Amino acid sequence: MAEVQAQEFLWILVKGSPFELEEKKERPVYFDQGGALSEKFGIRSIPCRITQQGEKLLIEEIPLQKELNH
């Protein structure tokens, strides 16, 4: 999901191993230790994207698409 986003941004995991993903994707990956960032920004759904719009932050939930088996 994050790989197909057009803009450059930070990847922050809330679960899993950031070290493994960092090695696999060859890019920096951070971890939301203790949910500090999720709590600070009021994030309730993952994945999400936070962008700055003027002096405010826009937090957008990114809906996951179900893969259909044909």
Helices and strands as residue ranges (DSSP letters): G 2-4, E 11-13, H 18-25, E 29-31, G 33-35, H 36-41, E 48-53, E 56-61
